[in-house]
Amino acid sequence: RKEEAKCINGSLLSLGNVIQGLAEKQSHVPWRNAKLTRLLQDAIGGKAKASICITLGPSGASKHETLGTLYFGSRAMAVKTAATLQVNMDYKALCAKLQAMLEE
């Protein structure tokens, strides 16, 4: 259980480093530091639109976690992406296929 918590914390730390690198437009973004960041690379790296939801605890006992979460959210809001649609379509082949379907 303790090992699992260490892995989760390490992945979240790496995600925070990637978000910081993107927000500050650094020349090197550390994508390969964790499996989580490699999995999310297309989503938060600019090839797609992405949303991040943060949740906060109202308890004073979780004040440090709440501040860290707010700080992460503010860094995540600074990341700007330019998602583009990449579709390669052979319209002649599509037209021929549809014509064949109509003739059946």
C-alpha positions as a printed Julia matrix, in Angstrom:
104×3 Matrix{Float64}:
   0.0    0.0     0.0
   2.85   2.33    0.84
   4.6    1.51   -2.48
   1.4    2.29   -4.37
   1.1    5.67   -2.66
   4.74   6.46   -3.53
   4.11   5.62   -7.21
   0.97   7.75   -7.31
   2.74  10.71   -5.69
   5.64  10.34   -8.11
   3.29  10.35  -11.1
   1.44  13.4    -9.83
   4.74  15.19   -9.22
   5.78  14.41  -12.8
   2.42  15.67  -14.07
   2.95  18.9   -12.15
   6.42  19.28  -13.69
   5.0   18.75  -17.2
   2.23  21.29  -16.59
   4.8   23.77  -15.29
   7.02  23.19  -18.33
   4.1   23.76  -20.7
   2.86  26.83  -18.84
   6.31  28.42  -18.86
   6.93  27.35  -22.48
  10.18  25.61  -21.56
  12.27  24.12  -24.36
  12.27  20.7   -22.63
   9.11  19.2   -21.16
   9.78  16.05  -19.06
   7.16  13.74  -20.63
   9.08  10.52  -20.01
   9.42  10.79  -16.24
   6.22   8.82  -15.56
   3.76   6.55  -17.33
   0.95   8.98  -16.49
   2.58  11.85  -18.37
   3.36   9.63  -21.35
  -0.28   8.52  -21.5
  -1.54  12.11  -21.3
   1.01  13.56  -23.72
  -1.39  13.86  -26.67
  -4.18  15.22  -24.49
  -2.25  17.97  -22.74
   0.55  18.45  -25.25
  -1.5   20.44  -27.71
  -2.94  17.79  -30.02
  -6.34  17.76  -28.33
  -8.64  19.83  -26.19
  -8.41  18.86  -22.56
 -10.1   19.86  -19.32
  -8.75  19.38  -15.83
 -11.11  19.38  -12.85
  -9.71  19.96   -9.41
 -11.51  19.23   -6.18
 -10.91  20.91   -2.86
 -11.62  19.81    0.68
 -13.41  22.24    3.01
 -11.59  20.96    6.07
  -8.86  23.01    7.69
  -6.92  19.78    8.15
  -6.45  19.55    4.38
  -5.29  23.16    4.0
  -1.89  22.25    2.55
  -3.41  19.87   -0.01
  -6.0   22.5    -0.97
  -3.32  25.14   -1.52
  -1.25  22.72   -3.6
  -4.28  21.83   -5.68
  -5.12  25.5    -6.28
  -1.53  26.17   -7.28
  -1.62  23.23   -9.72
  -4.93  24.46  -11.15
  -3.55  27.94  -11.74
  -0.53  26.49  -13.56
  -2.78  24.22  -15.62
  -4.91  27.2   -16.67
  -1.78  28.88  -18.05
  -1.23  26.06  -20.57
  -2.46  27.06  -24.01
  -3.12  24.43  -26.65
  -3.91  24.73  -30.33
  -5.84  21.58  -31.12
  -6.27  20.82  -34.8
  -8.33  18.21  -36.57
  -6.21  15.89  -38.67
  -8.32  13.89  -41.08
  -6.99  12.32  -44.25
  -9.9   11.32  -46.45
  -9.82   9.85  -49.95
 -13.05  11.34  -51.23
 -12.92   9.55  -54.6
 -12.71   6.15  -52.89
 -15.49   7.13  -50.49
 -17.68   8.24  -53.39
 -17.06   4.97  -55.25
 -17.86   2.95  -52.13
 -21.11   4.85  -51.55
 -22.09   4.46  -55.22
 -21.5    0.71  -54.98
 -23.65   0.54  -51.86
 -26.47   2.41  -53.6
 -26.35   0.08  -56.6
 -26.73  -3.04  -54.43
